[in-house]
């Protein structure tokens, strides 16, 4: 995947970071190849995800690393130069195109460069309902979380996008934006995204795939909002995968291939064309959906 010079990007572009929480690489790759995630695939080089290794095996650990500049690492022998890095003597992954900051984390580093930093949280580590759930969102100038953004909401991603769109509308046009969205829809429980699935049967690799298709149906709205003010550099990746009975394992926070291997992509988003004329076709991303039973939250 081509590596941009982030010293040219930072300061001139808005930046979007999307973590598709818990998304497995194999499921993401299969759906891209089968044409089941067209809105995402159109931005992937040759329509393919890059195979990478997660910096952590669960949300909190992985995001702490990501916000320190350690994005998922290419799953091939390195070293691999990083896009972002804290100033650190002897770093072997800091290159000429790396944006180097002298703050403790990337979020404050971009803030120092004049960016307004915004978090739209998803899973419980972003819910601000206690000290632990406040650490990650506390890095940002502005952070948002509500139950309808969380893992138990069948419309979580649509609700998150609506919040992101409002943030973009309210931000002065001259202000640079770093927008982070933690997408909760892939995380357990996700059975309700597959027609015919039941709470009793629970989650599976198939319901996980259906959740990614749900995200794909709506992600165009997020990309449009993020690039509505100026050209935007976007990073879309998973923070870790999850096991569905693989070799007897279930869940994450464990050292299994299904957990450590994640999809990754970065690309540029150009400002969208003018809105279609009134009465034109309704975009797929705005299509209504039938209500489904609301589940209960399981292990985070």
N, C-alpha and C positions, 0 to 999 in steps of 0.2 A: 504494500500500500504506500503510495507516494507520501513523503513527509514534507509538509509545508514549513516554511520558515516562520516560526511563531512570533518572532520579533517584528515581522511585518504585519501579522494578524492582530496581535494585541495592540489596542489603541486605535485601530482603523475599522475593526469588525465588531459586531455583537457576537457573543459566544453562547452556545447552547450545549449543555451536558445533560444527556438523558441516560439514566440507568434503568434498564429493564430488569427489575429486581427478580432474581432467582431463575432467569432464563438459561436453559441448557443450550450448549452449542449444537449438539446433534439435532435437536428439534428445530432450532432456528435454521440450520443449514438445509434440512430436509424440506421445510416449508418454502424456503427461498427457491430451491431447485424445482419444486413442484408447482411454482407459480401461485402459491397460496397467500403470500404477503406482498402483493404488487406495489403498494405504496412505499414500503421500506426498500424493497429490492431495486427499485428504480434509482436509488441513491447509492447502492453498493457497487464497488468496482466489479464489472462483469456479472453483476447480480448476485455476488457471493459475499458472505460474511468472512472476515478474517478470523482464523482460529487462534485464540490467545489463552493464556493462563491467568486466572484471577489472582489479585494480590491478597485475598482473604477468603475464608470458607463460609463466612456469613456476613450479613449486611453491615453491622457496626465496624468490624475489623476492616472489611474491604473499602468502605467509604472513608474511613480515617486515612487509609493509604492513598486512595484516589485524590482526596483533598490535599494530600501532601505532595501530589504530583506523580504518584506511582499508578498510572493507568494499567489495565491488564497488559501483560507482557506477551509479545509474539511467541507462539509455541514452536520455536525453532531456535537453534543455537545462535547466541548473540555475540557481543553485547548489542543492545538495541537502544539507540538514542531516544531520549524522552522529549515529549512536546513541552512539558513544564517541569521545572525543578527548582527547589530551594537552593540558595547559594550554599555550597558545601564543598570544602576543600577535598580534592581527591576523587570526586564523583566520576565514575567511568561511563555514565550514561548521559552526561551533560555534553551537548554538542553545540556547534555554531548556530543551528536553527532552534535551539531550546530557549524558551522564554525563562529567564532566571529571575527569581524574586528574592528579596531579603527579609521576608516575613515568615512566620511559622507555617503558613499554609497557603495554598493557591488562592483560596477565596479572598483572604486579606491582601494577598499580593496583587490580585486584579483590582481590589478596592483601592489600593494605593495608586494604581494607574488611572483612577477616575471612573471605574466601573461601578454601577449600582448592582449589588449582588442580591439575587432573589432565589429562595428555595421554595419549591412546591413539594411538600413531603408526601409520602405514601405509606410505607410500613411503619410499625410502631416506634422504631428508633427515631422517627421524625415527628412524633405526635405532641411533643412539648407538654406532656401530662405528668412529668416527673423529671428529676435531675438527669437521668440517663437519656431520656427522650428529648432533652433540650440541648445536649452537647452539639450534635451535628447541625441542627438548624440555627444554633446560636452563633455559628461562624458567619452568618449572612446579615447584611443590612436589613433585609426584609424576609420573613418566613411565614409560610401558611400551611396549616393542616386542619382537617375537619374529618369527622367520622366517614363522611361520604367520599373521602379520598382514600380510605383504607382498604384493607384486604377483604373485608366482608361486604363491600359494596359492589354489586354487579355493574354499576355505572361509574366506577371509580375514575377511570381515565378520562371520560368525558367531563366529569366534574373538575378534575385537575386542569384540564385544558381550559375550561371556562375561567378558572382562577388566573391562569397564566395570561390569557387574552386580556383580562381586565388589568392586570399589572402592566402589560405592554401599552395598553391604551392610556394609562395614567402617567406613564413616564415621559418627562420632557424629551422631545425629539433629539436634542443635542446630546443627551446623556447616553453613554455606552452602557450596555446591559450584559451581565452574565446571569443567565437563567439556568437553574438546575431543577430538573424534574425527576423524582424517584417514582417510577411507575410500579404500582403495587399489584396490578391485575394478574401477573404471572404467579405470584406467591400463593401458597395454600391459604384458604380454600379457593379452588378455581373450577370446581365441578360445574358450577352454574353457567359457565360459558359454552358448554357443549349441549346442544339440544338433545333431550332425552336422558341426559345424565341425572342422577339422583344424589341427594345428600347421603343416603345410606350406602351407596356404592363408593362414594368418596372421590378423591382426586386420582388422576392417572396421567401417564404420558400423553394420552389423547386429549384430556381436558386441559393440560398445560399447553398443548398445541392450539386448541381452540381459543385459549386466552390470548395467545400471540396474534391469532387472526383478528380477534376483537380489537387489540391495540392497533393493528395495521389499518383497520377500517377508519380509525379516527386520527392517526398521527399526522396526516396531512394538514389538519387544522393547526397543530402545534408548530409544524415547520413554517406554515404561512405566517403565523403570529410572530415567530422568532425572527423571520427575515422581512417583516413588514416595514422596518425602519431603515435598514441598510443591509448590506451583505453580511451574512452570518456564517461563522464556522461552527459546525455541529459535530459532536461526538455522541455516538449511540452505542452502548455496550451493556453487557450484563455485569453485575458485581460478583456473582457466583452462580453455580447451577444448583440442582437438587436431584436427589435419587428417588426413584419410584420402584423400589424393590431390586435395583441393580446389585447383583452379588449379595443380596440379602439386606442391603442398606436402604433406609428411607430417610428423606429429609436432607439437611445440610449441617454445617458446622462439623464436618468430618472430611477425611482425606481420601476421596474417591474421584475417579476420572470424571464422573458425571457432575461433580461439584466444582472441580478445579478448572475445567475447560469451558470457556465462554466465548460468545460471539462479540465481535468488535467492528466498528466502522467509524471513519471520520470523513467529512465531505463539506463542501461549501453550499450554502443555500442563497440563491439570488432573490432579490425582491420580487414578489409575484406580479403577474400582469394585472391590468385593471379588472375590477369586478365585472362579471357578465351582466348583460342587459337584464332589466327586470323581466320576470316571466321566463327566464332561461331555465335550463335543467338544474335540478337540485344536486349538489355534489354528493358523492357516495358517503363522505365523512359526516354529512348532516342527516343521514337517513335515520328515522325513528326506530326504536327497538321495543319489543314487547317486554313488560315487566316480568321479573322472575323472582322466586322466593328469596328472601334475604337470609344468608347463612350465618353461622356463628364463627367467631375467629378461632383459629387453631394455633399451634405452636409457631412463634415468630422466628 
